[in-house]
Amino acid sequence: TSAPANMTQAVNSEAKCETQLNSKGILPLIKVTLRGKERLVQTCALCEPMPFSTGLHTYFTVKDKDKLRLDIPSAAYTEKSGPTHAFDGTLDYGQDEIDIAFDALQRTDAVIDDLGARSRIKTDFDDAYSTLVFWTIKGKDYYCLEPWSAGRNAMNTRRNLTILEPQATQTFRITLSLSSLNGRG
């Protein structure tokens, strides 16, 4: 099936940090609701700064992963298990699972062409996103490309966390675009 040309879908969600009083004191709650705006907003009404990270977990359907062409703006990736490898634009889809993180991003967009479906998915994000995660499982008809504002285990390592000051608002942008490869090489 061919993808519609020039179709753009913005990721529309808004999150606010609210407070709730319980027997132990004030606890922050994050509520996520869909809105008609291209942003993810997190607001904190607490009396102290709140560290957090955000990411978008997108699944994309694919019939033949060997027909994917990845343009991810990083020269290396790190496996979930720890080893780091050079990235030449290809992956071994014969593995049981691919769960890799790209950091040291050189651009704020990534493109995946599906030559089988003749479609292109472009993910644009603002510079708050320091990591892209690619995830798939052998034999499944999907893959994920996820912009994250901090890497794995960031709440423990504190690396690349966003600190939201009391009463402050932080806005993030992620845009997904789908287009047809018809007429392209």
C-alpha positions as CSV (number, residue, x, y, z in Angstrom):
1,T,0.0,0.0,0.0
2,S,1.3,3.4,-0.9
3,A,1.4,6.2,1.7
4,P,-0.4,9.4,1.0
5,A,1.9,12.1,-0.2
6,N,2.7,15.1,2.0
7,M,0.6,13.9,5.0
8,T,1.8,15.5,8.2
9,Q,0.7,14.4,11.7
10,A,1.7,16.5,14.7
11,V,2.1,14.7,18.0
12,N,-0.6,16.5,20.1
13,S,-0.4,16.0,23.8
14,E,-0.1,18.2,26.9
15,A,1.0,17.1,30.4
16,K,0.7,19.1,33.6
17,C,2.0,18.4,37.0
18,E,-0.7,18.8,39.6
19,T,-0.5,18.4,43.4
20,Q,-2.6,16.1,45.5
21,L,-2.6,16.2,49.3
22,N,-2.5,12.8,51.1
23,S,-1.6,11.7,54.6
24,K,2.2,11.9,53.8
25,G,2.0,15.4,52.3
26,I,1.9,16.8,48.8
27,L,2.7,14.5,45.9
28,P,3.2,15.4,42.3
29,L,0.9,13.8,39.7
30,I,1.5,13.9,36.0
31,K,-1.7,13.9,33.8
32,V,-1.4,13.5,30.1
33,T,-4.4,14.6,27.9
34,L,-4.6,15.0,24.1
35,R,-5.2,18.5,22.9
36,G,-5.3,20.1,19.4
37,K,-1.8,21.6,19.8
38,E,1.6,20.5,18.7
39,R,3.4,20.4,22.1
40,L,4.0,18.4,25.2
41,V,3.8,20.7,28.2
42,Q,4.8,19.8,31.8
43,T,3.9,22.2,34.6
44,C,4.9,21.8,38.2
45,A,3.1,23.5,41.1
46,L,5.4,22.2,43.8
47,C,7.7,24.2,46.0
48,E,10.9,22.5,44.7
49,P,12.4,21.8,41.3
50,M,11.2,18.6,39.6
51,P,13.6,16.5,37.5
52,F,12.1,14.6,34.6
53,S,12.5,13.3,31.1
54,T,10.1,12.8,28.3
55,G,9.9,10.6,25.2
56,L,7.4,9.5,22.6
57,H,7.0,5.8,22.0
58,T,5.8,5.5,18.4
59,Y,5.2,2.2,16.6
60,F,5.3,2.0,12.8
61,T,4.0,-0.9,10.7
62,V,6.5,-2.6,8.3
63,K,6.2,-5.8,6.2
64,D,9.9,-6.3,5.5
65,K,12.4,-4.7,7.8
66,D,15.2,-5.5,5.4
67,K,13.7,-2.8,3.1
68,L,14.0,-0.1,5.7
69,R,16.6,2.6,5.0
70,L,17.6,4.6,8.2
71,D,18.9,8.1,8.2
72,I,19.6,8.6,11.9
73,P,21.8,11.5,12.8
74,S,24.4,9.6,14.9
75,A,27.6,7.8,14.1
76,A,27.1,5.3,16.9
77,Y,24.5,3.5,19.0
78,T,24.5,1.8,22.4
79,E,22.7,-1.5,23.0
80,K,20.4,-1.8,26.0
81,S,22.9,-4.3,27.4
82,G,25.7,-1.8,27.2
83,P,28.0,-2.2,24.2
84,T,28.5,0.7,21.8
85,H,28.8,0.2,18.0
86,A,29.6,2.3,15.0
87,F,26.4,3.0,12.9
88,D,26.6,2.8,9.1
89,G,22.9,3.1,8.4
90,T,22.1,-0.6,8.6
91,L,20.9,-3.0,11.3
92,D,20.8,-6.8,11.6
93,Y,17.1,-7.6,11.7
94,G,17.9,-11.3,12.2
95,Q,18.5,-10.6,15.9
96,D,15.8,-11.6,18.4
97,E,15.5,-8.0,19.6
98,I,17.0,-4.7,18.6
99,D,16.9,-2.1,21.4
100,I,19.5,0.6,20.8
101,A,19.9,4.2,21.7
102,F,21.5,6.8,19.5
103,D,22.9,9.8,21.3
104,A,25.4,12.6,20.3
105,L,22.8,13.5,17.7
106,Q,24.0,15.7,14.9
107,R,20.6,16.9,13.7
108,T,17.1,17.3,15.1
109,D,15.4,14.9,12.6
110,A,15.5,11.3,11.5
111,V,14.1,9.7,8.4
112,I,13.2,6.1,7.8
113,D,12.3,5.1,4.2
114,D,10.3,1.9,3.8
115,L,11.2,0.8,0.2
116,G,8.6,-2.0,0.3
117,A,5.7,0.3,1.2
118,R,7.2,3.2,-0.8
119,S,6.8,5.5,2.2
120,R,8.9,7.8,4.3
121,I,8.5,8.7,7.9
122,K,10.3,11.8,9.1
123,T,10.5,12.6,12.8
124,D,11.4,16.2,13.6
125,F,12.1,17.2,17.2
126,D,13.5,20.1,19.1
127,D,17.0,20.1,20.7
128,A,15.7,19.1,24.1
129,Y,15.7,15.5,22.7
130,S,19.2,14.1,23.1
131,T,18.5,10.5,22.3
132,L,16.7,8.4,19.7
133,V,15.8,4.8,20.5
134,F,15.2,2.2,17.8
135,W,13.4,-0.9,19.0
136,T,12.0,-4.0,17.2
137,I,11.4,-7.7,17.8
138,K,12.2,-10.4,15.2
139,G,9.1,-11.7,13.5
140,K,6.9,-8.7,14.5
141,D,5.6,-6.3,11.8
142,Y,6.6,-3.1,13.5
143,Y,9.5,-1.0,14.7
144,C,9.7,2.0,17.0
145,L,11.7,5.2,16.7
146,E,11.5,7.2,19.9
147,P,12.8,10.7,20.6
148,W,13.8,10.9,24.3
149,S,14.9,14.0,26.2
150,A,17.3,11.8,28.3
151,G,18.9,8.4,28.0
152,R,18.1,5.2,29.8
153,N,18.3,5.3,33.6
154,A,18.5,9.1,33.6
155,M,16.6,9.5,36.8
156,N,19.5,7.6,38.5
157,T,22.4,9.0,36.5
158,R,20.9,12.5,36.3
159,R,22.4,12.9,32.8
160,N,20.4,15.2,30.5
161,L,17.4,15.5,32.9
162,T,15.2,18.5,32.5
163,I,14.7,20.4,35.7
164,L,11.3,22.1,36.0
165,E,11.3,24.9,38.4
166,P,8.2,25.5,40.6
167,Q,5.4,27.3,38.7
168,A,7.4,27.0,35.4
169,T,6.3,25.5,32.1
170,Q,8.5,23.6,29.7
171,T,7.4,23.0,26.1
172,F,8.7,20.3,23.7
173,R,8.1,19.7,20.0
174,I,7.9,16.5,18.0
175,T,6.4,16.3,14.5
176,L,5.9,13.1,12.5
177,S,5.5,13.4,8.7
178,L,4.5,10.6,6.4
179,S,5.1,10.9,2.6
180,S,5.2,8.8,-0.5
181,L,8.4,7.7,-2.1
182,N,6.7,7.4,-5.5
183,G,9.0,9.2,-8.0
184,R,12.0,9.0,-5.7
185,G,15.1,6.7,-6.1
